[in-house]
Amino acid sequence: MKSTSIPQAGKPAPPFRHAGFKLAGAVLMAGCAWFAVQTPGRAAEAVFHIPPPATDLRADGAGTATAVLAGGCFWGMQAVFQHVDGVTQALSGYAGGSAGTARYDSVGTGRTGHAEAVRITYDPRRITYGQLLQIYFSVAHDPTQLDRQGPDVGTQYRSTIFVADDAQRRIAEAYIAQLNKSGAYARPLATTIEPLRGFYAAERYHQDYLVHHPYSSYIVINDQPKVENLARTYPERYRNTPVLTDG
């Protein structure tokens, strides 16, 4: 089970105050894994300034659509998309494996085929599939890291777009090719595209994790900066109040 630091007494910390959190060579047990903070004073998450997709899906009058994306620990991925205008739900869960192994203790072994993922339900009249991918590739995670994100290592933390149909596959493939040619990244994207065969909601204690555990050392170092980067990079798409799974 992922452990967290104990919140201090008093009023909650204001948002986006933790991007420069300083820990000199500390080793912490918090969040998705044991990890060492090796660069004091540096936010864990970078921003990749990338163009929007040249090819995108049209709304076609649909009221609701979904996207399933994986890119490291689902706490941070969920937190980012909960702050995106047009998203009506972002649910942490597992994708890529079978229903029988869709449990945190099993997925954590890295042998189930699952990735920690987020199912994003959105209004395609307000935000498109391609625009969600732009946020995913620029501020939600580092798509050049293979089978890891920051301190978290294993296939369960891979960068993967789980496509529900040929249209999503076409957009994802075209955008990856476009970004690899853009010069925005120092290395080729490690993001894979897999068919969505099922999505399984994660345990209740994983949902809305940043909101419920803002003082967790893992959240402070790895995930608060992602939300801050979203607000700075996409102010027209950012909403201050996150949409939560528990209302």
N, C-alpha and C positions, 0 to 999 in steps of 0.2 A: 504494500500500500504506500502511496506517495505521502511522505510526511511533510509537515510545514513548520515554520517558526511560529512562536506564540505571539499574538498581537499584543501590543502595549496597551495599557489602559488609556482612556481619554477619547477624544473625538477622532474619527477616522482621518487618515492622512489625506490631504488634497490630492486630486489626480495629477499625474504627470510630474511628480516631484522627485522621482526616483531614478531618472535616466542616468544621472551621474553618480550613482551610489558607489562608494569607494570601499573596497575590501582588498587589502594587500596580501595576496597569496593565500587567502583563506580557503579551507575546504569545508563545504557545507553539505548537510543532508537535507535537501529541500526540493520538493517538486519531483520531476520525472526521473532524476538519477543523482547519484553522487557526482559532484563536479567540483573543479577547482577554478577559482577566479584568478586568472593569470595576468590580466591587464587592468590594474587599478584605475578607477575613474572613468572607464570607457563603457558606454552603453553596449549591451550585448548584441543589439540588432542594428544593422545598417539599412539604408534606403537605396534601392536601385531605381534610378530615374529612367523610365522606359516609355516608349510610345504606346498609345492604345492599339488594340488589334486592328489590323487592316481588314479583317473579315470577322463578321459578328452575326449573331442570331437576331432576327426580328421578333418583335413582341407577338405579332399575329393575333392580337386580341386576347391572349391568354391572361387569366387573372393571377395564376400562381405557377411557379416553376421551381425546380430544385437543381442544385449542384452539389457534388460530393468531392471534397478536396482533402488531401493529406499533406502535411508539411511539418513534421515534428510533433511535439507534445500538443495534444488537442486543447489544452487550457488556453494557450496563446492564440491559436487559430480561431477558436470560438470567440474569444474576447474581441479580436479585430472585427470579425464579421457582425458581431452584435452591435457594433457602433456604425455600421454602414447603412445609410439611408436607402430604403427600398427593401431591405432584408426584414422578413417578418419572424424568422426563427433561425438560430444557429445551434445545432444540437451535436454535442460530442458523442462519438461512437467508434465503431470498428467496421472496416470494409476490407475485402480482399480474401477473407477466409470463410469458414463455415459457421453456421449458427452455433454449433456445439462448442466451439472454442472462442466465442465472442465474449470473453470475460477478461478482466484486467490481469488477473494472475496468470492466465494462459497466454495472452497476447504479449505480456512482458518477457516471455522466454524468447521471442523472436522466431519461433518455429511454427506459427499458426498460419502464416500467409497474410494475416491481418496487418493493417496499418491503423494507427490512431488517426481518425478522420473527423471531419465535420460535415454534416448535412445542412446545407444552406437553402432555406426556403425564401423565395424572393418574388417581388412583383416585377415582371419583365417590362412593364410600361414605365417603371421608374429607374431601373438599372438592368443592364443586359448581362448575359452570360460572359461575354468578352470583357466587360468592365469589371466583373467580379474576378476574372482571371488576371486582369491588370493589377488589382490590389494584391491578389495572391502572390504574383511574381515579384512585386516591388516592395511591399512592407510586411506581409504576413509571415514570410520565411525566406531563407536563402536557397534558391532552387539549384545552386551549383554544388551543394553538399550531397554526397552519395550515402544513402542509408544512415543519415544522422542529421541532427540540427543542434548546433551548439554543443551543450554538454551531454545530449542524449544520443546514444549510438545503438544501432540495430535496424533491421529491416522494418520493424514496426514504426520507425520514425522517418521512413522514406518520403520523398517528394513524389506524389502521385495524383493524377487527375483520374477519377473514376467516372467514366462516361456512360450515360444512360442510353445513348442512341448514336446513330451515324452523324447527326448534325453536331452534337457536342464533340465527337471525335474530330470532325473536320475542323472545327474552330480551334480546338486545343492543338492539333498537329500544325496547323498553319501559324498559330501564334508562337509556338516553340521555335519553329523554323525562322520566323521573323525576328524573334528576340536573339537567337543565336547569331544572326547576321548584323544585329544592331550595334554591337560594340559596347553594350551596357554592362556586360559581365566579363570578368577576367578569365573565366573558364566556361566551357559549354554547359548548358543546363543538364542536370542529372534527372530531371523530372520524367517520369514514365507515365504512360497512358494505359489504363487497364479497364476492361469492361466492368460495369457495376452489376454484380450478381446478388448483392444484398448489402444492406446497411443495418447495423445493430446498435441501438442506443447504449451508451456507456452507463455505468452505475450512477445512481443519483448523486453521490458525493463528488463526482467529476463535473457535474453541470454547473454553469455560472461560477466557475471556480475563482476567477479573478475578483469578481464582486464580493464573494464570501470570504476570500483570504487575501486581501490587499497587502498585508504585511508579510506574507510568505517571502522568504529570501529568494526563492526561485522566481516568483512572480515579479518581484521588484527588479531583478536583474534581467530577466529574459523576456517578460511579457508586457509590463507597463511601457517599455520603450516602443514596442510594436504599435500600441494604441496611440501613443504620442506621435509616432511617425505617420500614422494614418491621418490624424488631425492636421498635421502640418502639410503633408503632401497632397491630400485630397480634401481640402476644407469644404468643397461643394458637395462631397459625398459623406462627410462625417456628421454623425448626430451625437450629441453629448450624452443623452440617456440611452443606455444599451437596452435592447430587447432581450428579456430574460426567458429562460425555459420554464421557470417557476412563477412567472407573472410578476 
